[in-house]
Amino acid sequence: MRLLTHNYLQSNVKGTEEGYPLGIVPETVEIEKSPVDRELLLSILPKLNYDAVHQAVAQLRLHCSTLPKLPSTLPENISNDENLVNDLYFVLFDVHVKNGCLVCPATQRKFPIKDGIPNMILHEDEI
Amino acid sequence: MSDQTDTTPRQPDSNGDRYHLLIEFAHKHLDFQIAELESVLDMHGISLGDDEECRIIALPNANKTKLKTRHGKTVQVHRVKDSGSGAVTSRRPFLILSLPRTSKWIPNNDETQTNNIASIILERCTLVRNVMELWGMGTSIEECAMAAKDWIQNYTLGKLTFSRVSSESWKLTVHTLGAKYTYEEQGVMRSHVSHLGFSGPVQMKDPTNEYVLIHEIELNETGSPLYPRHSPEGKIISENDARPPIACYFARTLCGTRQHKGRGKEQYSLKNRTYLGPTSMDAELSSIMTNLGHCKEGTIAFDPFVGTGSILLSCALRGAFCIGTDIDFRILKGRSKDENIESNFRQFNLPKPELIRSDNSIHHRHFRTTSPMYDAIICDPPYGIRAGARKSGSRLTNPKPVPEDQRHDHIAQTRPYPVSDVMADLLDVAARNLVLGGRLVYIIPSYADFDDECDLPRHECLRIVHICYQPLGSELGRRMVTMEKIGEYDVSKRETHYLVSTWVNGPESAEKCANIREKILENAKLKPGYESKLEIRKQKRKANKEAKRIAKRAAADNFTD
């Protein structure tokens, strides 16, 4: 699971109002460098919830010290800041949470991540 | 094309002096050819249509004035309703695009030109075999040669082209589409164009220019010649009498010679993949789907029924970033580290897709949907033919609560997911999560009674762009449907409006693409010899089982020894 996906996932247990953003409890994290796709990054950046990215990086840093430090708010005119573009791309696309779990902030329901695949399926009494 | 009246003759140095591009299609997925071409051109902002810069013009047809029946066979013209361009396609494998002389898309030898219409088409169109610059055409070789000569002598564009290329190395290929001519007969055909006067050296291997003299004959739906070479008495008729040309073309091949085209595609074939399932999508069809869905670099493609990831792999080959979900964890995980979706992507050095186990019937509860993320949603929904659909939840209205201590390894229950709901949810997910202008491409199976007008699922925010039909038998077929998001999604209308208006004719339409498996089985039962075949199959299965059992026991015996 990349952090891009994390930015879109939310908890969905019946009756949950504030199921976003999910907390990350990582067990194994892998880093796979890929060429920076500037166009893709700049097109999705406005759609992202930046606070959730920032929080996720903070949670992962305990486990993976090589993560870059991101500003707490996203500056305007980011396309001119080459370093920040690269850092954001790295964080969103190159960091893979292999194993661990996602935790709903409201209900503490855990969604396991196994082999990089988060399991968001609900139990029959949570639908 | 045969029904079209506009033949747009070229007129010297006027608006009629247009550039003509001859496209040769592979003889398969006939109904997909124009839709794919149109989508690929559309991606580059070239629209195809009668009133547009770039338009389709009629092919010459020697049979137009003749009766439609010869040798006692009726020539059926395969017609396709096409949105937008109003084009009608026959089963002829050629198509001519006409562009104004000044169009920036015309291929020229200018090295600063990065994109021209020929390279655009050849790079992406799965069903195109060759793209050529048309010099002349006609209903006979003589007429075609005259037209070519006229073009290079009397037209500005023709004169320019000829002065540029005539001194380069060249060869001439005679292409007769399945009709067999002897070397001498081909020589006679060649002699008709010899007066064009190329001054460059002839070079059979890798020449700069390859000229093609095409002798088009009538083909049947499988792409073989329509008429036999034998007379009813068994005598061989000379080729030209048996299969006279319905059109001839003289053209210069663009972007490399014929023999270099179409290479390297085999590597993507399903049989070369490490991980496959019973519903994996054929590489060619999924490649067409990526074109219909406008997948390219910098876009995000989503498949809500990802399965073995065969469709997403094709999207990734086009440079799209891929996200896939499925309700079945076993198929997402694969058989082992080297036999899963990721290993298929690794094989082609593609960035791995994002996989999530989630349920498309409640997509909006798994994913934040405030800002649409997907540029394309491309999928083959489960219709219960090979794989049935499930959604989460219990069959019971009040399921038993899961005991707290068993929660972490509890296997969530699933219940059947009727096809009508699968489609309603799919369209709703697309309408909600596609960016404006984003595309949904999906496949829907159908029997002969299916009506495009009222049996396809609809959504207020989506417009149907293409419907391509692929026959799978006399009755059964499937459609590849392309939709485009044209309106913003209004969450408050979901329950009251969108989900209830999916099926124009209500349950009657929904029923048509449901239970296809049962319909196939019922039809099979009606065929003669069904019972005996069933018996044979049963015996075979029994024998197989027995053989496996014996092998297993032998292996166990060996082990204990």
Boltz contact constraints between the chains, C-beta under 6 A:
constraints:
  - contact:
      token1: [A, 2]
      token2: [B, 354]
      max_distance: 6.0
  - contact:
      token1: [A, 5]
      token2: [B, 354]
      max_distance: 6.0
  - contact:
      token1: [A, 8]
      token2: [B, 367]
      max_distance: 6.0
  - contact:
      token1: [A, 8]
      token2: [B, 368]
      max_distance: 6.0
  - contact:
      token1: [A, 10]
      token2: [B, 368]
      max_distance: 6.0
  - contact:
      token1: [A, 12]
      token2: [B, 365]
      max_distance: 6.0
  - contact:
      token1: [A, 12]
      token2: [B, 366]
      max_distance: 6.0
  - contact:
      token1: [A, 34]
      token2: [B, 351]
      max_distance: 6.0
  - contact:
      token1: [A, 39]
      token2: [B, 298]
      max_distance: 6.0
  - contact:
      token1: [A, 40]
      token2: [B, 298]
      max_distance: 6.0
  - contact:
      token1: [A, 47]
      token2: [B, 371]
      max_distance: 6.0
  - contact:
      token1: [A, 47]
      token2: [B, 373]
      max_distance: 6.0
  - contact:
      token1: [A, 117]
      token2: [B, 332]
      max_distance: 6.0
  - contact:
      token1: [A, 117]
      token2: [B, 355]
      max_distance: 6.0
  - contact:
      token1: [A, 117]
      token2: [B, 357]
      max_distance: 6.0
  - contact:
      token1: [A, 118]
      token2: [B, 356]
      max_distance: 6.0
  - contact:
      token1: [A, 119]
      token2: [B, 357]
      max_distance: 6.0
  - contact:
      token1: [A, 120]
      token2: [B, 358]
      max_distance: 6.0
  - contact:
      token1: [A, 120]
      token2: [B, 366]
      max_distance: 6.0
  - contact:
      token1: [A, 121]
      token2: [B, 357]
      max_distance: 6.0
  - contact:
      token1: [A, 121]
      token2: [B, 392]
      max_distance: 6.0
  - contact:
      token1: [A, 121]
      token2: [B, 412]
      max_distance: 6.0
  - contact:
      token1: [A, 122]
      token2: [B, 392]
      max_distance: 6.0
  - contact:
      token1: [A, 123]
      token2: [B, 402]
      max_distance: 6.0
  - contact:
      token1: [A, 123]
      token2: [B, 410]
      max_distance: 6.0
  - contact:
      token1: [A, 123]
      token2: [B, 412]
      max_distance: 6.0
  - contact:
      token1: [A, 124]
      token2: [B, 393]
      max_distance: 6.0
  - contact:
      token1: [A, 124]
      token2: [B, 394]
      max_distance: 6.0
  - contact:
      token1: [A, 124]
      token2: [B, 399]
      max_distance: 6.0
  - contact:
      token1: [A, 124]
      token2: [B, 413]
      max_distance: 6.0
  - contact:
      token1: [A, 125]
      token2: [B, 399]
      max_distance: 6.0
  - contact:
      token1: [A, 125]
      token2: [B, 401]
      max_distance: 6.0
  - contact:
      token1: [A, 125]
      token2: [B, 402]
      max_distance: 6.0
  - contact:
      token1: [A, 127]
      token2: [B, 393]
      max_distance: 6.0
